[in-house]
């Protein structure tokens, strides 16, 4: 059910309900009720989850999406800092992303 997938997304990102709810713009109580399938989230909330956590929309809404290239397993292995870095990287311009990649290449050589 949708609430279970919302909870799974939160846990995969190693967040408590308060942290997660702040990022998607709902109260902790509302998130708790969503996770318990007491009611369905608004379109705004669904879009926030998809955007902030880069969740597959089809999986979030309907479940049963094939795990392309082990992405779900990789996400489970990332810690909070790594997730923040990945999400921050995605928000950068292409130019800034290239700069970061060049710095990483220099540090690893």
CNS distance restraints for C-alpha pairs under 8 A (distance, minus, plus):
assign (resid   1 and name CA) (resid   5 and name CA) 6.58 0.50 0.50
assign (resid   1 and name CA) (resid  37 and name CA) 7.43 0.50 0.50
assign (resid   1 and name CA) (resid  62 and name CA) 7.70 0.50 0.50
assign (resid   1 and name CA) (resid  63 and name CA) 7.67 0.50 0.50
assign (resid   2 and name CA) (resid   6 and name CA) 6.27 0.50 0.50
assign (resid   2 and name CA) (resid  35 and name CA) 7.70 0.50 0.50
assign (resid   2 and name CA) (resid  37 and name CA) 7.08 0.50 0.50
assign (resid   2 and name CA) (resid  40 and name CA) 7.73 0.50 0.50
assign (resid   2 and name CA) (resid  60 and name CA) 6.47 0.50 0.50
assign (resid   2 and name CA) (resid  61 and name CA) 6.01 0.50 0.50
assign (resid   2 and name CA) (resid  62 and name CA) 7.24 0.50 0.50
assign (resid   2 and name CA) (resid  63 and name CA) 7.88 0.50 0.50
assign (resid   3 and name CA) (resid   7 and name CA) 6.22 0.50 0.50
assign (resid   3 and name CA) (resid  34 and name CA) 5.32 0.50 0.50
assign (resid   3 and name CA) (resid  35 and name CA) 3.93 0.50 0.50
assign (resid   3 and name CA) (resid  36 and name CA) 5.82 0.50 0.50
assign (resid   3 and name CA) (resid  37 and name CA) 4.95 0.50 0.50
assign (resid   3 and name CA) (resid  40 and name CA) 7.86 0.50 0.50
assign (resid   4 and name CA) (resid   8 and name CA) 6.05 0.50 0.50
assign (resid   4 and name CA) (resid  35 and name CA) 5.79 0.50 0.50
assign (resid   4 and name CA) (resid  36 and name CA) 7.39 0.50 0.50
assign (resid   4 and name CA) (resid  37 and name CA) 7.69 0.50 0.50
assign (resid   5 and name CA) (resid   9 and name CA) 6.07 0.50 0.50
assign (resid   5 and name CA) (resid  35 and name CA) 7.98 0.50 0.50
assign (resid   5 and name CA) (resid  60 and name CA) 5.98 0.50 0.50
assign (resid   5 and name CA) (resid  63 and name CA) 7.61 0.50 0.50
assign (resid   6 and name CA) (resid  10 and name CA) 6.31 0.50 0.50
assign (resid   6 and name CA) (resid  34 and name CA) 7.74 0.50 0.50
assign (resid   6 and name CA) (resid  35 and name CA) 6.19 0.50 0.50
assign (resid   6 and name CA) (resid  60 and name CA) 7.19 0.50 0.50
assign (resid   7 and name CA) (resid  11 and name CA) 6.14 0.50 0.50
assign (resid   7 and name CA) (resid  35 and name CA) 5.60 0.50 0.50
assign (resid   8 and name CA) (resid  12 and name CA) 5.89 0.50 0.50
assign (resid   9 and name CA) (resid  13 and name CA) 6.31 0.50 0.50
assign (resid   9 and name CA) (resid  53 and name CA) 7.71 0.50 0.50
assign (resid   9 and name CA) (resid  55 and name CA) 7.82 0.50 0.50
assign (resid  10 and name CA) (resid  14 and name CA) 6.39 0.50 0.50
assign (resid  10 and name CA) (resid  15 and name CA) 5.63 0.50 0.50
assign (resid  10 and name CA) (resid  16 and name CA) 7.18 0.50 0.50
assign (resid  10 and name CA) (resid  17 and name CA) 7.50 0.50 0.50
assign (resid  10 and name CA) (resid  20 and name CA) 6.31 0.50 0.50
assign (resid  11 and name CA) (resid  15 and name CA) 5.86 0.50 0.50
assign (resid  11 and name CA) (resid  16 and name CA) 7.48 0.50 0.50
assign (resid  12 and name CA) (resid  75 and name CA) 6.79 0.50 0.50
assign (resid  12 and name CA) (resid  76 and name CA) 5.44 0.50 0.50
assign (resid  13 and name CA) (resid  75 and name CA) 7.76 0.50 0.50
assign (resid  13 and name CA) (resid  76 and name CA) 7.59 0.50 0.50
assign (resid  13 and name CA) (resid  79 and name CA) 7.61 0.50 0.50
assign (resid  13 and name CA) (resid  80 and name CA) 6.67 0.50 0.50
assign (resid  13 and name CA) (resid  83 and name CA) 7.07 0.50 0.50
assign (resid  14 and name CA) (resid  79 and name CA) 7.22 0.50 0.50
assign (resid  14 and name CA) (resid  80 and name CA) 6.30 0.50 0.50
assign (resid  15 and name CA) (resid  19 and name CA) 5.93 0.50 0.50
assign (resid  15 and name CA) (resid  20 and name CA) 5.97 0.50 0.50
assign (resid  16 and name CA) (resid  20 and name CA) 6.26 0.50 0.50
assign (resid  17 and name CA) (resid  21 and name CA) 5.81 0.50 0.50
assign (resid  17 and name CA) (resid  28 and name CA) 5.77 0.50 0.50
assign (resid  17 and name CA) (resid  31 and name CA) 6.80 0.50 0.50
assign (resid  17 and name CA) (resid  32 and name CA) 7.21 0.50 0.50
assign (resid  18 and name CA) (resid  22 and name CA) 6.25 0.50 0.50
assign (resid  18 and name CA) (resid  27 and name CA) 7.59 0.50 0.50
assign (resid  18 and name CA) (resid  28 and name CA) 5.19 0.50 0.50
assign (resid  19 and name CA) (resid  23 and name CA) 6.63 0.50 0.50
assign (resid  20 and name CA) (resid  24 and name CA) 6.52 0.50 0.50
assign (resid  21 and name CA) (resid  25 and name CA) 5.94 0.50 0.50
assign (resid  21 and name CA) (resid  26 and name CA) 5.14 0.50 0.50
assign (resid  21 and name CA) (resid  27 and name CA) 5.74 0.50 0.50
assign (resid  21 and name CA) (resid  28 and name CA) 5.48 0.50 0.50
assign (resid  21 and name CA) (resid  31 and name CA) 6.08 0.50 0.50
assign (resid  22 and name CA) (resid  26 and name CA) 6.25 0.50 0.50
assign (resid  22 and name CA) (resid  27 and name CA) 6.96 0.50 0.50
assign (resid  22 and name CA) (resid  28 and name CA) 7.77 0.50 0.50
assign (resid  23 and name CA) (resid  48 and name CA) 7.95 0.50 0.50
assign (resid  23 and name CA) (resid  52 and name CA) 7.36 0.50 0.50
assign (resid  24 and name CA) (resid  45 and name CA) 6.18 0.50 0.50
assign (resid  24 and name CA) (resid  48 and name CA) 5.25 0.50 0.50
assign (resid  24 and name CA) (resid  49 and name CA) 6.06 0.50 0.50
assign (resid  24 and name CA) (resid  52 and name CA) 7.40 0.50 0.50
assign (resid  25 and name CA) (resid  45 and name CA) 7.15 0.50 0.50
assign (resid  25 and name CA) (resid  48 and name CA) 7.79 0.50 0.50
assign (resid  26 and name CA) (resid  30 and name CA) 6.21 0.50 0.50
assign (resid  26 and name CA) (resid  31 and name CA) 6.64 0.50 0.50
assign (resid  26 and name CA) (resid  45 and name CA) 7.61 0.50 0.50
assign (resid  27 and name CA) (resid  31 and name CA) 6.33 0.50 0.50
assign (resid  28 and name CA) (resid  32 and name CA) 6.19 0.50 0.50
assign (resid  29 and name CA) (resid  33 and name CA) 6.36 0.50 0.50
assign (resid  30 and name CA) (resid  34 and name CA) 6.16 0.50 0.50
assign (resid  31 and name CA) (resid  35 and name CA) 6.11 0.50 0.50
assign (resid  32 and name CA) (resid  36 and name CA) 6.32 0.50 0.50
assign (resid  33 and name CA) (resid  37 and name CA) 6.28 0.50 0.50
assign (resid  33 and name CA) (resid  38 and name CA) 5.29 0.50 0.50
assign (resid  33 and name CA) (resid  39 and name CA) 6.90 0.50 0.50
assign (resid  34 and name CA) (resid  38 and name CA) 5.94 0.50 0.50
assign (resid  34 and name CA) (resid  39 and name CA) 5.91 0.50 0.50
assign (resid  34 and name CA) (resid  40 and name CA) 6.37 0.50 0.50
assign (resid  34 and name CA) (resid  41 and name CA) 6.50 0.50 0.50
assign (resid  41 and name CA) (resid  45 and name CA) 5.90 0.50 0.50
assign (resid  41 and name CA) (resid  46 and name CA) 6.40 0.50 0.50
assign (resid  42 and name CA) (resid  46 and name CA) 6.35 0.50 0.50
assign (resid  43 and name CA) (resid  47 and name CA) 6.08 0.50 0.50
assign (resid  44 and name CA) (resid  48 and name CA) 6.18 0.50 0.50
assign (resid  45 and name CA) (resid  49 and name CA) 6.30 0.50 0.50
assign (resid  46 and name CA) (resid  50 and name CA) 6.28 0.50 0.50
assign (resid  47 and name CA) (resid  51 and name CA) 6.02 0.50 0.50
assign (resid  48 and name CA) (resid  52 and name CA) 5.75 0.50 0.50
assign (resid  49 and name CA) (resid  53 and name CA) 5.69 0.50 0.50
assign (resid  49 and name CA) (resid  54 and name CA) 7.42 0.50 0.50
assign (resid  49 and name CA) (resid  55 and name CA) 6.87 0.50 0.50
assign (resid  50 and name CA) (resid  54 and name CA) 5.14 0.50 0.50
assign (resid  50 and name CA) (resid  55 and name CA) 4.58 0.50 0.50
assign (resid  50 and name CA) (resid  56 and name CA) 6.63 0.50 0.50
assign (resid  50 and name CA) (resid  57 and name CA) 6.22 0.50 0.50
assign (resid  50 and name CA) (resid  60 and name CA) 7.94 0.50 0.50
assign (resid  51 and name CA) (resid  55 and name CA) 7.05 0.50 0.50
assign (resid  52 and name CA) (resid  87 and name CA) 7.56 0.50 0.50
assign (resid  53 and name CA) (resid  87 and name CA) 7.52 0.50 0.50
assign (resid  55 and name CA) (resid  59 and name CA) 7.64 0.50 0.50
assign (resid  55 and name CA) (resid  60 and name CA) 6.87 0.50 0.50
assign (resid  56 and name CA) (resid  60 and name CA) 6.20 0.50 0.50
assign (resid  57 and name CA) (resid  61 and name CA) 6.11 0.50 0.50
assign (resid  58 and name CA) (resid  62 and name CA) 5.63 0.50 0.50
assign (resid  58 and name CA) (resid  63 and name CA) 6.65 0.50 0.50
assign (resid  58 and name CA) (resid  65 and name CA) 6.96 0.50 0.50
assign (resid  59 and name CA) (resid  63 and name CA) 4.07 0.50 0.50
assign (resid  59 and name CA) (resid  64 and name CA) 6.14 0.50 0.50
assign (resid  59 and name CA) (resid  65 and name CA) 5.29 0.50 0.50
assign (resid  67 and name CA) (resid  71 and name CA) 6.35 0.50 0.50
assign (resid  67 and name CA) (resid  72 and name CA) 6.27 0.50 0.50
assign (resid  70 and name CA) (resid  74 and name CA) 6.31 0.50 0.50
assign (resid  71 and name CA) (resid  75 and name CA) 6.15 0.50 0.50
assign (resid  72 and name CA) (resid  76 and name CA) 6.38 0.50 0.50
assign (resid  73 and name CA) (resid  77 and name CA) 6.58 0.50 0.50
assign (resid  74 and name CA) (resid  78 and name CA) 6.64 0.50 0.50
assign (resid  78 and name CA) (resid  82 and name CA) 5.76 0.50 0.50
assign (resid  78 and name CA) (resid  83 and name CA) 6.24 0.50 0.50
assign (resid  79 and name CA) (resid  83 and name CA) 6.22 0.50 0.50
assign (resid  80 and name CA) (resid  84 and name CA) 6.16 0.50 0.50
assign (resid  81 and name CA) (resid  85 and name CA) 6.19 0.50 0.50
assign (resid  82 and name CA) (resid  86 and name CA) 6.17 0.50 0.50
assign (resid  83 and name CA) (resid  87 and name CA) 6.07 0.50 0.50
assign (resid  84 and name CA) (resid  88 and name CA) 5.88 0.50 0.50
assign (resid  85 and name CA) (resid  89 and name CA) 5.93 0.50 0.50
assign (resid  86 and name CA) (resid  90 and name CA) 6.30 0.50 0.50
assign (resid  87 and name CA) (resid  91 and name CA) 6.61 0.50 0.50
assign (resid  88 and name CA) (resid  92 and name CA) 6.78 0.50 0.50
assign (resid  89 and name CA) (resid  97 and name CA) 6.50 0.50 0.50
assign (resid  90 and name CA) (resid  97 and name CA) 7.93 0.50 0.50
assign (resid  92 and name CA) (resid  96 and name CA) 5.82 0.50 0.50
assign (resid  92 and name CA) (resid  97 and name CA) 6.00 0.50 0.50
assign (resid  93 and name CA) (resid  97 and name CA) 6.17 0.50 0.50
assign (resid  94 and name CA) (resid  98 and name CA) 6.23 0.50 0.50
assign (resid  95 and name CA) (resid  99 and name CA) 6.42 0.50 0.50
assign (resid  96 and name CA) (resid 100 and name CA) 6.27 0.50 0.50
assign (resid  97 and name CA) (resid 101 and name CA) 6.19 0.50 0.50
assign (resid  98 and name CA) (resid 102 and name CA) 6.17 0.50 0.50
assign (resid  99 and name CA) (resid 103 and name CA) 6.30 0.50 0.50
assign (resid 100 and name CA) (resid 104 and name CA) 6.25 0.50 0.50
assign (resid 101 and name CA) (resid 105 and name CA) 6.16 0.50 0.50
assign (resid 102 and name CA) (resid 106 and name CA) 6.19 0.50 0.50
assign (resid 103 and name CA) (resid 107 and name CA) 6.19 0.50 0.50
assign (resid 104 and name CA) (resid 108 and name CA) 6.12 0.50 0.50
assign (resid 105 and name CA) (resid 109 and name CA) 6.17 0.50 0.50
